[in-house]
Amino acid sequence: MKLEKVALTADDSAPPLSSEPKSAERENSASSSSKILNILDLFNIDRTTLHVQDVAALFGVSQSTAYRYLKELSSAGFLAQLGKGNYSLGPKIVELERLLRLTDPLFVAGTLAMSNLQQYCANRALLLCTLYNDRVLCIYKTGADAIRTDSESMPILRDRGTPFPLFQGAGSQAILAHLPAHTIKSLYLSSQEAIADARLGSTWKEFRDKLSQIRKNGYAMHTGKINTKMLGVAVPIVLQSGEVTGSLLMLTQNTSEEIDELGNIVPQLQAQATAISKHIVVLQEAQAARNP
């Protein structure tokens, strides 16, 4: 297999007068719940703690309301109080992480299939990725922690929990190319600048053609944007329903010899991606049987 780089009935009666206050109450309750959950999105590698004043300012609420939000999350275990008004992520997240590793069909099926690819992971890293809102998330990594070349060692700065931009990188583009047509068109209309920056086309036709070529090839290949000596190649994981659920991404050095070698490896990635898809069905059926 020769690989080529791709640049990539309604009740008519009048409602009771009391329905409007109840409706407003439900709306306010939903708005509060949304804000409470959105607090978790404030955490990142640079902001590992939150103070009541931060939440009040960011959400435009009083400090008493912010404290109530944080208290609710803390009582549920999603946050842990470090001191007066300071909070960090809590133990419930650790508990849910373990449960996810044990029960997530993509993770369970993916890690098993990836164990069959260990022979190809010498000086290469293999990542399992999934779509997460408008990003792609790494949920498992195996293989090398750094890619060695004759002159340097390039660290792999991606691991479980690392998000990628939807348009950047082979792991993302392999998923992107297999999204429904209406989703792809909507993404183009809302993200033309990001698409052009990812070298996926400056017009709708160019963008559509690039994704069509990825689907035709059966893989996406992408040179590192920052480090051009790093190369990524990824195959989609497509369920039997036709829905794309993730990708298998291999990171390696960007040399002509390695590209030739990837011609032998990509079919193995594709075979394991198919195995993952089939295993997911088995796991989902087993879960459904246990939880009728």
N, C-alpha and C positions, 0 to 999 in steps of 0.2 A: 504494500500500500504506500504510494508516494504522496507525501503531504506537501502542501504549498501554504505559505503564509497568507492569511486573509486579513487585510487592514479593516481592520475592521470599522238574603235581601235586607236592604237597609231599612231601619225603622224611621218612618216619615214623621213620627210625632216629635213635638218640640222637646229638647232635652230639659231636664230639671234645672232650675236656676242655680243650684249648688254645684253644677258640673264645671263651671268656669274656674272657681277657686280650686277645685280638686285638680283640674287640668294644670293650672299654674303651679300647684304644689308638686305635682309629678314632674313637671318640667324643671322646676328648681332643684328637685331631688336628683334628677338625672344629670343636671349641670354640675352639682356638687360632686356626684360620684365620678364624673369624668375628670374633674379637676384633681380629685384625690388620686386617681390612677395616673394622671399625667405627672404627678410629682415624681414618680419613679423614673420618668424619662429625663429628669433633670440630672441624674447621676451619670457621670462619665469618668474617664481616667484622670481628668483634671479637677473634677469636683466630686470628691468621695464622701463629703459630709454636707448637710444642709442645716441652716439655722432658720428659726421661725421667721425672722425678718426677711430672709431670702425669698421664702415662699410667699409671704405677704406682698412683697414688691413685685415678684414675677407674675403673680396671678391677680394682682390688683384687688386684694381682699384685706380685711383688717387683721391685725396680729392675733386676735382671739379666734377668728375663723381659721387662720393658717395653723394655729396651734391645734384646733379641733381636727383638721385634716391630718396633721402629722400624728396626733394621738390615735386616731382610728387606724392608720397604717401600722403604728407601733403595736397596738393591741392585737392586731391580726398577725404580727410577726414579720411583716414586710420591712419594717424599720426597727432599728435599735437605738434607744436614747443613750447618747454618750455623756451628756451633761445638760446643764440648764439650757434648753432651747436648741440643742445640737443633736442631729440624728444621722445615722449611717444605715446602709442596707442591713436587713435583719436576717435571722436564722430561717425564716419560712422560705426564703429564696433558696437556701442550701437544701432544704427538704424537697422542694419542688424540682431542683436540679437533679437530685438523685432519682426521683420518680420519673423524670423525663428521660434520663439515660436508660431506665429499665423498660419504658413503655412506648417511647416514640418510635413508630414503625420505620421511619426513614433512618433514624440513628441506629436502631437494632439491625436492620437489614444492611445498611451501608457499612457499618463497622465489620460485619461478617464478610461481606464481599471484598472489602478492602484488604482483609487479611490474606486473600488469594492473590494479591498484587504486590506482596512484600518483596518478591524477587526483583521487581522493577524499581525499588525505592532506594537503591544505593546511589547516594548523591542526588536524590530527587525527593521532593515532598509531595504527598498525596492528600488532598483536602476534599471533604464532603460538604457541599454547600446547599442551602435552601433559600427560597424566596421569602422575604420578610418585609411586608409593606412595600416601600419603594426602594428597598435595599436587598442585598444578598448576604446571607449570614453563614459563616463557617461554623459547622456543628461538630466537626471531628477532623483531626489531623494526625497523620502518621508519616514515617520516613524521616528524612534528614531535617535537622534544625537549621542547617545552613548549606548552601550550595557552594561547593569549592571549585575554583578555577585555577589555572596555573599561577595567577598573580594575586588572588584574593579569595576571601571567604564571605559569601553574601548571606546574611542571616534571614531566615523566614520570619517575617513579622506578622504572621497570621496564625491563629489558633482558634479553638472553640470559643464562640462568642464574639469573634471579630466580624464587624459588618464591612461590606464592600459597596461602593457606588454601583447602581444598577447598570450603568453603561460602561464602566471601566473594568477591563480584565476579562480573560477567557472564561473564568467560572461564572461570571455574571452574563456575558454575552451568549453563552450556550443556553442559558435559561431564557434570556430576553428573546432570542430568535424563535422560541417555541411557545411564546405567549399567544393568546387568541388575537386574531387580526384586529378586532376593534380596540383591544387594549394597546397594541402596538401603535395604532393610529393616534389614540388618545395621548400616549406617552410622547409621541413626536410633536403634537400640537402644544404640549405643555413644557417640553424640555429640549427645544431645538438647540439652544446654546450648549447644553451639556452633551448632547449627541454629537455635535460638531467637534467639541473638545475631545471627545473619545475617538475621533476619527472614524465615526460611523456614518458620515455623510452630512453635507450641508443643505441637501434638499430632501423632500419626502421620497423621491424616486431613488436617490442614492442610498438612503437609510433602508428603504424596503429591499433594495437589491442586495445590500450587504447582509441583511438578516436572511434573505432567501438563499444566499450562497453558503452561509453557515449551516442552514438546514440541509442543503444539498450535500455538503461535505460530510455532515454527521458529527462535526466537531467545530470548536472555535479555537483559534490560536492568536496569542497576543503577546507582543513584546512589552516588557515593563516600561511604564511611562517615565518613572524616575531613574530606574536602573535598567538600561537597555541590554545589559548582559544577562538579564533574567528573562526566561521564556515560560509562558503558561499555555497549556493545551487542555481543553475540557470537553467532555461529552455530556449531553443532557440525560437526565433520568426522567423518562416519560412513562406515566402510568398507562395501564391498558385502556383507560377511558380517553386517552389522548392528552390528558393534563400533564404539564411539566411540573415536577415537584422538587427538582434540584439538579445538581450537576456533580460530576467527579472531575476535579481539577488537579493536574500534575504540574508542579513547578520544577524547572530545571535550568541548565545554562543554555544561553542562546548561541549555539554554534551550528554550522552546517552539518557536522557529523551527528550532533544530537538530534537535529531535525530529521535526518535520515533514519536514525534509530527509533524515533517516535512513530515512524511509519509502521513499525512492527508492534509498538506498544498500544497505539490507539485502538486497534481491534480488540485488544484485551480489556481496555477500559470500557469499550462499548458492550462487550459481552457481560462484564460485571454490572454495568448500568442496567442491562436487561434483567439480570439475575436479581438485582435490588428491586426492580419494579414488580417482578413476580412474587418475591418474598413479602413485599409490603401487602399485597393482596391477601396472602395467607395470614399474616399477622393481624390485619384488620378484621378478617373473618373470625379469627380466634377471639379477638377483643369483643366483637359483636355477640358471639356465643356466650361469653362470660357476663356480658351486660345486656341481656335482652330487653 
